Amino acid sequence: MTFFKNMLRDEAGATAIEYGLIASLIAVAIITALQGVGNELNTTFGKVESDLDTANN
């Protein structure tokens, strides 16, 4: 019975899970932001390519 009481009082596992959740949320936010930046870069380089093709013809 003492073992179970000690397990209920031990918060180390809960803290590790909380840190894992925070890290995963940060990773999702970073991935989302980088996808937006990637799309903007794609658009910008596409426009530059189009302008260069127009200028060369």
Residue pairs with C-beta under 8 A, 6 or more apart in sequence:
none
